[in-house]
C-alpha cells in the first residue's frame, strides 16, 4: 500500500482536569499503486518503522517484497548460488526451513552434535550450496559446542572470494547482551571492514544483515531484556549506514507481528526467507 494523503488533526482530551492537545496523523492508503514500488534491493538503510503488517503479510515501506510459496519457486531463485549464513538460533530457524522443506538439498553429516553444529547442504542438480555456522564467541549454549574451525564473522567473510552467485547472510547480538557493549561495537566495526574489503574485490556479492528479534520478558531482565536489544539495534543502524547491504529488520517485523518470543513461529520465518529471496533474485 502507498500513502496518498496525510492530514494532521488536533485532538483534545481531558486528563486530571487539564485540556491536552495531541497531534494525530490520519493516513489514507490505497492498493492501486502498490505495484509501482520497486522490488527490495540492497543499498537501502536500516530504519524504524520500515513497514507494516496486514493479513499476516509484511509490507516494506519503500519497496515490494516478493513471495515464494512453492518449493519450485525457491529452488529457481537459489539455483546456482552459494549461501553462507552465520548467526545464532534465530538464523538457525532459516536452515531448519531449508532442511525440512527443500528436500532436494541434501545435508551432510559433519560429525558434530547439537543444533549449533555446522550445517552443510548441497544440491548437485541445481548447483546449490548452503552453509550455516554459529557465530563465534561469545556464544551462550548449555550443551557441548565444538570450537573446531570456529572463526568470527569478519574472518569468515575474509575467506570468501565472492562473485555474483555468492550470498552472505548473518545476524549477531543476543549472545552479546550479557557483556559490556563495547565488545559488540568492536565486533560490528570489524564486520563492516570485512564487508568493505569483500565489496572491493567482488562488488556483485550480496550481503544480507538480519537484526535481532524482540523477545519474551519472562526473566533475566537485567541481562537479556529488549532494552539491550534495542541498544544493539541502534548501534547496528549507525555502523552499517551507507554500505551496500540488504537488511531484514527482525526487530521491526517481530514488533509489527506482536511476537513476544525470541523464536517466532515458522510462518514468520518464511516471511524473513521471502525477504532474503527478494534481495537476491531478479
C-alpha positions in Angstrom: 0.0 0.0 0.0 1.1 3.6 -0.6 0.3 6.6 1.4 -1.8 9.0 -0.7 -2.9 11.7 1.7 -1.9 12.7 5.2 -4.0 15.1 7.4 -2.9 16.4 10.8 -5.7 16.7 13.3 -5.6 18.3 16.7 -7.4 16.1 19.3 -8.3 17.4 22.7 -8.9 15.3 25.7 -9.1 15.8 29.4 -6.6 14.4 31.8 -6.8 15.3 35.6 -8.8 18.4 34.8 -6.4 19.7 32.1 -7.0 20.0 28.4 -4.3 18.3 26.4 -3.7 18.9 22.6 -2.4 15.9 20.7 -1.4 15.8 17.0 -2.9 12.8 15.3 -1.9 11.7 11.8 -4.8 10.3 9.6 -3.3 8.2 6.8 -5.2 7.1 3.7 -3.9 4.0 2.0 -4.5 2.7 -1.5 -3.8 -0.7 -3.1 -3.8 0.9 -6.6 -0.2 2.0 -6.7 1.4 -1.0 -4.8 2.8 -2.4 -8.0 4.6 0.9 -8.7 7.1 0.3 -5.9 10.4 -1.3 -6.9 11.5 -4.7 -5.7 13.5 -4.5 -2.5 17.2 -4.4 -3.2 20.5 -3.9 -1.4 21.8 -0.5 -0.6 18.9 0.8 1.4 19.1 2.0 5.0 18.1 0.3 8.3 15.1 2.4 9.6 12.3 2.1 12.0 9.5 1.7 11.2 10.4 0.0 7.9 7.0 -1.4 7.1 3.7 -2.8 8.4 1.7 -6.0 8.7 -1.7 -6.6 7.2 -3.5 -10.0 7.0 -0.3 -11.7 8.3 1.7 -10.3 5.3 4.7 -8.0 5.7 4.7 -4.9 3.5 8.0 -3.0 3.4 7.5 0.8 3.4 9.7 1.7 0.4 9.8 -1.4 -1.8 8.0 -4.6 -2.7 8.7 -8.0 -1.1 8.3 -11.0 -3.4 6.6 -14.1 -2.1 7.9 -17.6 -2.7 5.2 -20.1 -1.7 6.1 -23.1 -3.8 9.3 -25.2 -3.4 9.9 -24.8 -7.2 10.0 -21.0 -6.9 12.6 -21.1 -4.1 14.7 -23.7 -6.0 14.6 -21.5 -9.1 15.7 -18.5 -7.0 18.5 -20.4 -5.3 19.8 -22.2 -8.4 23.5 -21.8 -8.9 24.0 -19.9 -5.7 26.3 -20.4 -2.8 24.8 -19.4 0.6 27.0 -18.6 3.6 25.0 -17.9 6.8 26.4 -17.1 10.2 24.5 -16.3 13.3 22.6 -17.6 16.3 19.5 -19.7 16.8 17.2 -17.2 15.2 19.0 -17.6 11.9 19.3 -21.3 12.6 15.5 -21.3 12.0 16.2 -20.4 8.4 18.4 -23.5 7.9 15.7 -25.6 9.6 13.3 -24.5 6.9 15.8 -25.4 4.2 16.4 -28.8 5.8 12.7 -29.7 6.2 11.1 -28.0 3.2 13.7 -28.1 0.4 14.2 -31.9 0.2 16.3 -31.5 -2.9 19.1 -30.0 -0.8 21.0 -32.9 0.9 22.6 -32.0 4.2 25.8 -33.8 5.0 26.9 -35.4 8.3 29.6 -33.2 9.6 30.2 -35.4 12.7 29.3 -32.7 15.2 26.5 -32.6 17.8 23.7 -30.3 18.9 21.7 -27.7 17.0 24.7 -25.4 16.9 26.7 -27.7 14.8 27.7 -26.7 11.3 25.1 -27.4 8.7 26.3 -28.0 5.1 23.9 -28.9 2.3 24.3 -29.3 -1.4 22.0 -29.8 -4.4 24.2 -31.1 -7.2 21.4 -31.0 -9.8 20.8 -27.2 -9.3 24.3 -26.4 -8.1 23.1 -25.0 -4.7 25.5 -24.8 -1.8 24.2 -23.9 1.7 26.3 -23.4 4.8 25.2 -22.3 8.3 27.6 -21.8 11.2 27.1 -20.3 14.6 28.9 -17.0 15.1 32.0 -17.2 17.3 32.2 -16.5 21.0 30.5 -15.1 22.9 28.0 -17.9 22.2 25.9 -19.0 25.2 25.0 -22.6 24.9 24.4 -25.1 27.7 25.2 -28.2 25.5 28.5 -29.2 24.0 29.8 -26.9 21.3 32.9 -27.7 19.3 35.4 -24.9 18.8 37.0 -26.7 15.8 37.1 -24.3 12.9 35.5 -21.6 14.9 36.0 -18.2 13.3 34.5 -14.8 13.8 32.2 -13.4 11.1 34.9 -10.9 9.8 37.3 -13.8 9.4 34.7 -16.0 7.7 33.9 -13.1 5.2 37.7 -12.6 4.5 37.9 -16.3 3.5 35.1 -15.9 0.9 36.2 -14.8 -2.5 32.7 -13.7 -3.6 31.0 -13.3 -7.0 27.6 -12.7 -8.5 26.5 -16.2 -7.2 27.6 -15.7 -3.6 25.1 -14.7 -0.8 26.3 -13.9 2.7 23.7 -13.5 5.5 24.4 -13.1 9.2 22.9 -11.9 12.4 24.6 -11.2 15.7 23.5 -9.7 19.0 21.6 -11.8 21.5 24.7 -13.6 22.9 26.4 -10.2 23.5 23.7 -8.9 25.8 25.4 -10.2 28.9 28.7 -8.5 28.1 29.8 -4.8 28.0 28.5 -3.1 24.9 32.0 -2.1 23.6 32.6 -5.8 22.7 29.6 -5.7 20.4 30.6 -2.4 18.9 34.1 -3.7 18.1 32.8 -6.8 16.5 30.4 -4.9 14.3 33.1 -2.5 13.2 35.3 -5.5 12.3 32.4 -7.0 10.3 31.9 -3.7 8.4 35.5 -3.5 7.5 35.4 -7.1 6.3 32.3 -6.3 4.1 34.1 -3.3 2.7 37.0 -5.5 1.7 34.6 -8.1 0.2 32.8 -5.5 -1.9 36.1 -4.1 -3.1 37.2 -7.4 -4.5 33.7 -8.6 -5.5 31.1 -5.8 -5.6 28.4 -8.1 -7.1 28.3 -10.3 -3.9 25.1 -10.0 -2.0 25.3 -9.3 1.8 22.2 -9.5 3.9 22.0 -8.5 7.6 19.2 -9.6 9.9 18.6 -7.7 13.1 17.7 -9.1 16.4 14.1 -10.2 17.2 12.1 -8.9 20.1 11.8 -11.5 22.9 9.7 -12.6 25.8 10.2 -10.9 29.1 10.0 -13.9 31.4 13.2 -13.4 33.3 16.8 -12.3 33.1 15.6 -8.7 32.8 19.0 -7.2 33.7 21.0 -9.1 31.1 18.6 -10.3 28.4 15.9 -7.7 28.2 14.8 -5.9 25.0 16.4 -2.8 26.4 19.8 -4.1 25.5 18.5 -5.5 22.2 17.3 -2.0 21.2 20.6 -0.5 22.1 22.2 -3.2 19.8 19.7 -2.2 17.1 20.7 1.4 17.2 24.4 0.5 17.2 23.8 -1.6 14.1 21.9 1.2 12.4 24.9 3.5 12.9 27.7 1.2 12.0 26.2 -0.2 8.8 25.0 3.1 7.5 25.8 3.9 3.8 27.1 0.4 2.8 25.7 -1.7 0.0 23.9 -4.4 2.1 20.3 -5.5 2.5 18.5 -5.5 5.8 15.9 -7.9 7.2 14.6 -5.9 10.1 13.7 -8.6 12.6 13.2 -6.0 15.3 10.6 -4.1 13.4 8.9 -7.2 11.9 8.5 -9.1 15.2 7.2 -5.8 16.8 4.6 -5.4 14.0 3.6 -9.1 14.2 3.4 -8.7 18.0 5.6 -11.8 18.6 6.9 -11.6 22.1 9.2 -14.6 21.7 12.8 -14.8 20.6 11.9 -17.7 18.3 8.8 -16.7 16.3 6.7 -19.4 14.6 7.5 -20.9 11.2 5.0 -18.7 9.3 7.0 -15.7 10.3 10.4 -17.3 9.5 9.1 -17.9 6.0 8.5 -14.2 5.6 12.1 -13.5 6.6 13.2 -16.0 3.9 11.0 -14.3 1.4 12.8 -11.0 2.1 16.1 -12.9 1.6 15.0 -14.3 -1.7 13.7 -10.9 -2.8 17.1 -9.3 -2.3 19.0 -12.0 -4.2 16.6 -12.9 -7.1 15.6 -10.8 -10.1 
